[in-house]
Amino acid sequence: MNVQVNVELPEEVFSATRSTPADFVNEMRLAAAVKWYEIGRVSQSKAAEIAGVSRHDFLEALNKFGVSPFQVTEDELVKELAI
């Protein structure tokens, strides 16, 4: 089931971001999904679903935004490999 959410924004937002309302919504969904993935709030597959893209496209977006596709810290990885 899909839920529609309406957000009111000033028209200047679209000229400032040089985007159409539809493009802005897609970018906003992707940016939110990337951030939520980065902070560990959602998994890669859920983030891709939120963004409305394939998991492959989401991984490319992570690269574009400079976000690691791995959700473990260096210390966690070292501990895991030491076991």
Phi, psi and omega in degrees: 000131178261148177239133178266134179240130179255133179233128178267129179227149176293146180303330182300336180301320185287324176286324179295324180265000181052051181219160173278163176305319180295316178295321179299315180298316179297317178295321180294318178298316181294315180298318179295316181297318178298314181296315180296325175292316182302321182270004175082015182282329180223160177280170177300315183294321178291321178297318177299319178298315179300318182286342181076031180230167175289163179296322177300313179295326178293319178298322176295322178295321177302316178298315180301321181272358179073031181252132180293141176283354181260135182255034175236146177278166178300319180296318179297320180293318178299315179298319180295320181286336181284342184284000000 
